[in-house]
Amino acid sequence: MELKSLKLNAEYASTLGAYWMIYGITGSFASVFMLAKGYDNMHIGITLAAANLLALGLQPFVADHMDRAKGIKIIDASVWMTLLMMLICVGYFVFTGRSFMLAAAIAVVLAVHALLQPLLNSLAFRLSESGTTVNYGIGRAGGSLGFSAIVAVLGTLVEKKGEMSVPVCTEAACALLIALLFLTKYSFKKMKQANDLEIAEHGGNPAETDADDDERIDLRAFIRRNKHFFIMNLGISGLLFSNAILSNYMPQIAGGVGGTTEQTGRILSLMALLEMPTMFFIGTIKKHFRSTTLIKIASVGFTGKIVVCWLAGSVGVLFAAQAFQLVAFALLMPAMVYYINEIMSPGEAVKGQSLFTMMFTFATIIASFAGGWILDASGAKMLTFVAALITAAGAAVVFMSINKVEDHRRLPHD
């Protein structure tokens, strides 16, 4: 890898690291923060669901707008959205007790964070406008490293310093993300100018490298054109249901078998740490396996993981269950991002990524509502059992629909 390519890849990986740090703080520790503020599981579930409903409603607009944007504009939009998160996070400090306004602030921060995900996923491919290839797998491994580092530290911080460690770390992580976005933008512009100059010196037209004449369609038309892809994504949402349950309610699940907040942080940290080898070497893995095969393997991995969590009778078994992460979330995220980029035209790429992210959001909405209610009504064991059933059903849908997607894409569209 050339030095300039290595630099841009490192900056992109660091950017995703900061992004997933924010999720580790605001998402995975939302339950810890809200329980400390006096909310019950049902209110936590409603707040998390509201956040994702808001994101779900806004994602089509963001996807449509960003499909028309070049790499620089995606970076600029990401900076403004991160600044908005920082501003809304001030509410964590202003509204000190259990209240509607505090819950609303938490919901908006999580919603804006969710809206950022398809932008940063697509950025890996938009950065190629600079003439330098960015490896999404390496970037996403950086995301897992950032998540792993922050949740390991935050579990101990909350135990020793209290729940206000959550908003303090959120503001710091947002500031870090903005700084890294600006650094990536600077490197991108510098490399693109050098690349355009080189093209011009060889008699080419730099403007041609930016041209994108593919048809632009709205999200409804995109879904009509890609029915089998949509059905496959419904199956993906079943897989992500268990991921959302484990991410949002791990404090309660670990507590059900005698775990502490500090152990919860370590479980989540291990989960993210185990994602890194798979994501880092996804380029090499893809040389031997098709994206469709990797997605099928991930479907089995998700099912195995949640089944072991359901059967767990101790914190040690919950730790052991995270081994499935190597072939579950760690495979699904990069495989789906590459898969979408492989089968979609440039004019549809962000919409494809956005639909995938919407399934993530949809699964989190259902998991948030159902999780809070099931926890209060029947406890953590019933919650993981229900999650296991839904995940297995999602895996079945993925297996039955994924091959039809490529068959459909080969057919001429109306």
ZAMARGU-4260 file (C-alpha; in steps of 0.2 Angstrom, whole numbers, plus 5000, padded with zeros to 4 digits):
<rodrens>
0) 5000/5000/5000 | 5007/5017/4995 | 5011/5030/5008 | 4997/5042/5003 | 4985/5027/5002
5) 4990/5021/5019 | 4988/5039/5026 | 4970/5040/5020 | 4965/5023/5025 | 4972/5027/5043
10) 4962/5043/5044 | 4946/5034/5038 | 4949/5020/5051 | 4951/5033/5064 | 4936/5042/5059
15) 4925/5026/5060 | 4934/5023/5077 | 4928/5039/5084 | 4910/5036/5076 | 4908/5019/5085
20) 4915/5026/5101 | 4900/5038/5101 | 4889/5023/5099 | 4898/5013/5113 | 4894/5028/5124
25) 4877/5034/5119 | 4870/5018/5114 | 4877/5003/5123 | 4877/5013/5140 | 4860/5022/5137
30) 4852/5009/5149 | 4866/5011/5162 | 4863/5030/5161 | 4844/5030/5161 | 4843/5017/5175
35) 4854/5029/5186 | 4842/5043/5182 | 4827/5034/5188 | 4819/5027/5172 | 4813/5009/5171
40) 4816/4997/5157 | 4800/5001/5148 | 4804/5020/5147 | 4822/5015/5141 | 4814/5005/5128
45) 4802/5018/5122 | 4816/5031/5122 | 4828/5020/5111 | 4813/5016/5100 | 4808/5034/5098
50) 4827/5038/5093 | 4826/5025/5079 | 4809/5030/5073 | 4815/5047/5071 | 4831/5041/5061
55) 4820/5029/5051 | 4809/5044/5045 | 4824/5055/5041 | 4835/5042/5032 | 4826/5042/5015
60) 4828/5061/5014 | 4847/5060/5019 | 4850/5046/5007 | 4842/5055/4992 | 4851/5070/4996
65) 4868/5062/4998 | 4866/5051/4983 | 4869/5068/4974 | 4884/5073/4984 | 4903/5070/4981
70) 4915/5065/4994 | 4918/5082/5001 | 4900/5086/5004 | 4897/5070/5013 | 4912/5075/5025
75) 4904/5092/5027 | 4887/5085/5031 | 4895/5073/5044 | 4903/5087/5053 | 4887/5097/5054
80) 4878/5082/5061 | 4891/5078/5074 | 4890/5097/5079 | 4872/5094/5081 | 4875/5079/5092
85) 4887/5089/5103 | 4874/5103/5105 | 4859/5091/5110 | 4871/5082/5122 | 4871/5098/5132
90) 4854/5092/5138 | 4862/5078/5147 | 4869/5091/5159 | 4855/5103/5159 | 4841/5091/5163
95) 4848/5082/5179 | 4833/5071/5184 | 4821/5059/5175 | 4811/5069/5163 | 4803/5070/5146
100) 4816/5083/5140 | 4831/5072/5145 | 4824/5057/5137 | 4821/5068/5121 | 4839/5073/5121
105) 4845/5055/5122 | 4833/5050/5108 | 4839/5064/5096 | 4857/5061/5099 | 4855/5043/5095
110) 4844/5047/5080 | 4857/5059/5073 | 4871/5046/5076 | 4861/5033/5066 | 4859/5045/5052
115) 4878/5047/5050 | 4881/5028/5048 | 4876/5026/5029 | 4886/5042/5025 | 4902/5036/5033
120) 4899/5019/5025 | 4898/5026/5008 | 4912/5038/5012 | 4925/5023/5010 | 4920/5022/4991
125) 4917/5041/4988 | 4935/5044/4994 | 4941/5034/4979 | 4937/5051/4969 | 4954/5056/4976
130) 4962/5042/4965 | 4966/5032/4981 | 4958/5016/4986 | 4951/5015/5004 | 4948/4998/5012
135) 4932/4998/5021 | 4936/4982/5030 | 4951/4991/5038 | 4941/5006/5042 | 4927/4996/5050
140) 4941/4987/5060 | 4946/5004/5067 | 4928/5007/5072 | 4928/4991/5082 | 4944/4996/5090
145) 4936/5013/5095 | 4921/5004/5102 | 4931/4991/5111 | 4942/5004/5119 | 4928/5016/5125
150) 4916/5003/5133 | 4930/4994/5142 | 4935/5011/5150 | 4918/5017/5152 | 4912/5002/5162
155) 4925/5006/5175 | 4922/5025/5174 | 4904/5023/5178 | 4907/5012/5192 | 4919/5024/5200
160) 4914/5041/5194 | 4895/5039/5191 | 4883/5040/5176 | 4888/5058/5171 | 4904/5050/5164
165) 4893/5046/5149 | 4889/5063/5143 | 4907/5069/5146 | 4914/5055/5136 | 4901/5059/5122
170) 4906/5077/5120 | 4924/5072/5119 | 4921/5058/5106 | 4911/5070/5096 | 4925/5083/5096
175) 4937/5069/5091 | 4926/5064/5076 | 4925/5082/5070 | 4944/5084/5071 | 4946/5068/5061
180) 4933/5072/5048 | 4942/5089/5045 | 4959/5079/5043 | 4951/5067/5031 | 4944/5081/5021
185) 4961/5090/5020 | 4970/5074/5014 | 4956/5070/5002 | 4957/5087/4994 | 4976/5087/4993
190) 4976/5069/4985 | 4962/5073/4973 | 4971/5089/4967 | 4987/5079/4964 | 4977/5065/4955
195) 4968/5078/4944 | 4984/5086/4939 | 4992/5069/4934 | 4976/5065/4924 | 4978/5082/4915
200) 4996/5080/4912 | 4992/5063/4903 | 4979/5072/4892 | 4964/5067/4901 | 4949/5077/4908
205) 4948/5077/4927 | 4930/5082/4927 | 4926/5065/4919 | 4932/5056/4935 | 4918/5065/4944
210) 4905/5062/4932 | 4890/5051/4938 | 4877/5050/4924 | 4867/5035/4933 | 4849/5038/4935
215) 4843/5045/4951 | 4828/5037/4959 | 4819/5040/4976 | 4819/5027/4989 | 4801/5020/4985
220) 4806/5017/4967 | 4822/5009/4973 | 4813/4997/4983 | 4801/4993/4969 | 4816/4990/4958
225) 4825/4979/4971 | 4811/4969/4979 | 4821/4954/4983 | 4835/4965/4990 | 4822/4972/5001
230) 4815/4955/5007 | 4833/4950/5010 | 4836/4965/5021 | 4820/4961/5031 | 4829/4945/5035
235) 4845/4955/5040 | 4834/4965/5052 | 4830/4948/5061 | 4848/4945/5063 | 4851/4963/5069
240) 4837/4961/5082 | 4848/4950/5093 | 4862/4962/5090 | 4852/4976/5096 | 4845/4966/5111
245) 4863/4962/5116 | 4870/4980/5113 | 4855/4989/5122 | 4851/4977/5136 | 4868/4968/5140
250) 4868/4977/5158 | 4852/4968/5162 | 4856/4952/5153 | 4873/4951/5162 | 4865/4956/5179
255) 4853/4941/5177 | 4867/4929/5179 | 4876/4939/5192 | 4886/4952/5182 | 4891/4970/5186
260) 4892/4986/5176 | 4911/4984/5175 | 4909/4966/5168 | 4896/4972/5156 | 4909/4985/5149
265) 4921/4971/5147 | 4909/4959/5138 | 4905/4973/5126 | 4923/4977/5124 | 4927/4959/5120
270) 4913/4958/5108 | 4920/4973/5098 | 4938/4967/5099 | 4934/4951/5091 | 4927/4960/5076
275) 4944/4967/5072 | 4953/4952/5064 | 4939/4948/5052 | 4936/4966/5047 | 4954/4969/5045
280) 4957/4954/5034 | 4940/4956/5025 | 4950/4960/5008 | 4959/4943/5009 | 4944/4934/5015
285) 4934/4940/5000 | 4947/4933/4988 | 4941/4916/4993 | 4923/4919/4997 | 4909/4928/4988
290) 4900/4942/4998 | 4884/4931/4997 | 4893/4917/5005 | 4900/4928/5019 | 4882/4935/5023
295) 4876/4917/5024 | 4890/4912/5036 | 4886/4928/5046 | 4868/4923/5047 | 4873/4906/5056
300) 4885/4916/5067 | 4871/4928/5074 | 4860/4913/5077 | 4873/4903/5087 | 4878/4918/5097
305) 4861/4923/5104 | 4857/4904/5107 | 4872/4903/5118 | 4867/4919/5127 | 4850/4912/5130
310) 4857/4896/5137 | 4870/4905/5148 | 4870/4902/5166 | 4885/4913/5171 | 4895/4928/5165
315) 4908/4917/5159 | 4897/4909/5146 | 4892/4927/5140 | 4910/4930/5138 | 4912/4914/5128
320) 4897/4918/5117 | 4906/4933/5110 | 4918/4921/5100 | 4903/4920/5088 | 4906/4939/5084
325) 4921/4933/5073 | 4908/4926/5060 | 4893/4936/5065 | 4893/4955/5065 | 4911/4956/5060
330) 4907/4947/5044 | 4890/4955/5040 | 4895/4973/5041 | 4909/4973/5028 | 4901/4960/5018
335) 4885/4969/5016 | 4894/4986/5012 | 4904/4977/4999 | 4889/4967/4992 | 4879/4983/4990
340) 4893/4992/4981 | 4895/4977/4970 | 4877/4975/4964 | 4871/4993/4965 | 4875/5007/4952
345) 4883/5023/4959 | 4867/5032/4958 | 4859/5019/4970 | 4874/5016/4981 | 4869/5027/4996
350) 4851/5021/4995 | 4857/5003/4996 | 4868/5007/5011 | 4853/5017/5018 | 4841/5003/5017
355) 4853/4992/5025 | 4855/5005/5039 | 4836/5007/5040 | 4835/4988/5044 | 4847/4991/5058
360) 4836/5005/5064 | 4820/4995/5061 | 4827/4980/5071 | 4833/4992/5085 | 4815/5000/5086
365) 4807/4983/5088 | 4821/4977/5100 | 4819/4993/5111 | 4800/4991/5113 | 4800/4972/5115
370) 4816/4972/5125 | 4809/4984/5139 | 4792/4976/5140 | 4799/4958/5140 | 4812/4962/5153
375) 4799/4970/5165 | 4786/4956/5162 | 4797/4940/5161 | 4816/4944/5163 | 4832/4943/5154
380) 4830/4924/5150 | 4814/4926/5141 | 4821/4941/5131 | 4836/4931/5124 | 4824/4916/5120
385) 4813/4928/5110 | 4828/4935/5102 | 4835/4918/5097 | 4818/4914/5088 | 4818/4930/5078
390) 4836/4928/5073 | 4834/4911/5067 | 4819/4916/5057 | 4829/4931/5050 | 4843/4919/5045
395) 4831/4908/5036 | 4824/4923/5026 | 4842/4928/5021 | 4846/4910/5015 | 4830/4909/5004
400) 4831/4927/4996 | 4849/4931/4994 | 4852/4921/4978 | 4836/4929/4970 | 4844/4946/4972
405) 4858/4943/4960 | 4846/4934/4948 | 4834/4949/4948 | 4849/4962/4946 | 4854/4953/4930
410) 4836/4956/4922 | 4833/4972/4913 | 4823/4985/4923 | 4806/4993/4917
</rodrens>
